[in-house]
Amino acid sequence: MNAGVAERILDNVVIRELARRIDDLRLDMDRQGAHFIRHIDSDEDYEKALAAIDELTDGQELDRVEQTLLDTLCDTVERYESSAVRFKAFDERGAALTGVDLVKALMIQNGLTGTDLPEIGDKTVVSRILSGQRKLTVQMITRLSARFHIEPSAFLATVN
């Protein structure tokens, strides 16, 4: 048997073993009332899923099974948050935010003042942006996006 065939056989064995371990883990979790891994039915399930995510992301190195579990939990939580009534008002408020609102939130979150945003300009320019007298430019948005690691589209509501 050549090395390529042996490697593919070994890969298939590893994949089958991983799938078996994931299935065993799901069965164990289901027996313990952890169906929230695949589907969230209630606020209680949601809180359990968030607690499990917190535990998995506590800084430890994850093995493949744990990483797959984390990915599954994150997908499940995302599906729940995008469809649950309790998040609808929050989503609607978030959709109504402008780029200036985002700049204000970033300033509060990071304890910044107008002089701390050279990406926009000097203190006077920042003040005018925040008061609505000026609009964010594409160049400002590009620099803010790079600094805060945010997609530029988050700011675009203010560009004419």
C-alpha positions as CSV (number, residue, x, y, z in Angstrom):
1,M,0.0,0.0,0.0
2,N,1.4,3.4,-0.9
3,A,1.7,6.3,1.5
4,G,-1.2,8.3,-0.1
5,V,-3.6,5.5,0.3
6,A,-2.5,4.8,3.9
7,E,-2.9,8.5,4.7
8,R,-6.4,8.6,3.3
9,I,-7.4,5.5,5.3
10,L,-6.0,7.1,8.5
11,D,-7.9,10.4,7.7
12,N,-11.1,8.4,7.3
13,V,-10.5,6.6,10.6
14,V,-9.9,9.9,12.4
15,I,-13.0,11.4,10.9
16,R,-15.2,8.4,11.8
17,E,-13.8,8.5,15.4
18,L,-14.4,12.2,15.6
19,A,-18.0,11.7,14.4
20,R,-18.5,8.9,16.9
21,R,-17.2,11.0,19.8
22,I,-19.5,13.9,18.7
23,D,-22.5,11.6,18.6
24,D,-21.6,10.2,22.0
25,L,-21.2,13.7,23.4
26,R,-24.6,14.8,22.0
27,L,-26.3,11.7,23.5
28,D,-24.7,12.4,26.9
29,M,-25.8,16.0,26.7
30,D,-29.3,15.1,25.7
31,R,-29.5,12.6,28.6
32,Q,-28.5,15.5,30.9
33,G,-31.2,17.8,29.4
34,A,-28.8,19.6,27.1
35,H,-30.9,19.5,23.9
36,F,-30.1,23.3,23.7
37,I,-26.9,22.3,21.8
38,R,-29.0,21.9,18.7
39,H,-32.2,23.8,19.4
40,I,-33.2,26.4,21.9
41,D,-36.8,26.4,23.0
42,S,-36.8,28.8,26.0
43,D,-35.0,31.5,27.8
44,E,-33.7,28.8,30.2
45,D,-32.2,26.9,27.2
46,Y,-30.7,30.1,26.0
47,E,-29.0,30.8,29.3
48,K,-27.7,27.2,29.5
49,A,-26.2,27.6,26.0
50,L,-24.5,30.9,26.9
51,A,-23.1,29.3,30.1
52,A,-21.7,26.4,28.0
53,I,-20.2,28.8,25.6
54,D,-18.6,30.8,28.5
55,E,-17.1,27.5,29.8
56,L,-15.7,26.5,26.5
57,T,-14.2,29.9,25.9
58,D,-12.4,30.4,29.2
59,G,-9.0,30.5,27.7
60,Q,-8.3,26.8,27.5
61,E,-7.1,25.1,24.3
62,L,-10.0,23.2,22.7
63,D,-9.7,19.8,21.1
64,R,-11.6,19.1,17.9
65,V,-14.7,17.8,19.6
66,E,-14.9,20.8,21.9
67,Q,-14.4,23.2,19.0
68,T,-17.2,21.4,17.1
69,L,-19.4,21.7,20.1
70,L,-18.6,25.4,20.5
71,D,-19.3,26.0,16.8
72,T,-22.6,24.2,17.1
73,L,-23.6,26.1,20.2
74,C,-22.7,29.4,18.6
75,D,-24.8,28.6,15.5
76,T,-27.7,27.5,17.8
77,V,-27.6,30.7,19.8
78,E,-27.4,32.8,16.7
79,R,-30.5,31.1,15.2
80,Y,-32.4,31.7,18.5
81,E,-31.3,35.3,18.8
82,S,-32.3,36.1,15.2
83,S,-35.8,34.6,15.6
84,A,-36.7,35.1,19.3
85,V,-39.3,37.8,20.0
86,R,-37.3,39.1,23.0
87,F,-34.5,40.3,20.7
88,K,-36.8,41.8,18.0
89,A,-36.9,45.3,19.6
90,F,-33.2,45.3,20.2
91,D,-32.6,44.4,16.5
92,E,-35.0,47.1,15.4
93,R,-33.2,49.7,17.5
94,G,-29.8,48.5,16.2
95,A,-31.0,48.8,12.6
96,A,-32.0,52.4,13.2
97,L,-28.6,53.5,14.5
98,T,-26.5,55.8,12.4
99,G,-22.8,56.0,11.9
100,V,-22.7,59.0,14.3
101,D,-24.5,56.9,16.9
102,L,-21.8,54.2,16.4
103,V,-19.0,56.8,16.9
104,K,-20.7,58.0,20.1
105,A,-21.0,54.5,21.4
106,L,-17.4,53.7,20.6
107,M,-16.3,56.9,22.4
108,I,-18.3,56.0,25.5
109,Q,-17.1,52.4,25.4
110,N,-13.5,53.4,25.1
111,G,-13.5,56.5,27.3
112,L,-12.6,58.8,24.4
113,T,-13.1,62.5,23.8
114,G,-13.1,64.5,20.6
115,T,-9.4,64.9,20.8
116,D,-8.9,61.1,20.8
117,L,-10.3,60.6,17.3
118,P,-7.6,61.8,14.8
119,E,-9.3,59.4,12.3
120,I,-12.1,62.0,12.0
121,G,-10.0,65.2,12.5
122,D,-9.4,67.7,15.2
123,K,-11.7,68.4,18.2
124,T,-13.7,70.9,16.2
125,V,-14.4,68.5,13.3
126,V,-15.3,65.7,15.7
127,S,-17.7,68.1,17.5
128,R,-19.4,69.0,14.2
129,I,-19.7,65.3,13.2
130,L,-21.3,64.5,16.5
131,S,-23.7,67.4,16.4
132,G,-24.8,66.6,12.9
133,Q,-23.3,69.7,11.3
134,R,-21.0,67.6,9.1
135,K,-21.2,64.1,7.7
136,L,-18.7,61.3,8.1
137,T,-16.6,61.0,4.9
138,V,-15.5,57.7,3.3
139,Q,-11.9,58.5,4.4
140,M,-13.0,59.0,8.0
141,I,-15.1,55.8,7.9
142,T,-12.1,53.8,6.5
143,R,-9.8,55.0,9.3
144,L,-12.4,54.4,12.0
145,S,-13.1,50.9,10.7
146,A,-9.4,50.1,10.8
147,R,-8.9,51.4,14.3
148,F,-12.0,49.7,15.8
149,H,-12.0,46.6,13.6
150,I,-15.5,47.2,12.5
151,E,-16.9,46.8,9.0
152,P,-17.1,50.1,7.2
153,S,-20.8,49.4,6.4
154,A,-21.6,50.0,10.0
155,F,-20.9,53.7,9.5
156,L,-22.4,54.2,6.0
157,A,-25.8,55.5,7.0
158,T,-24.3,58.9,7.5
159,V,-22.6,59.1,4.1
160,N,-24.5,61.1,1.4
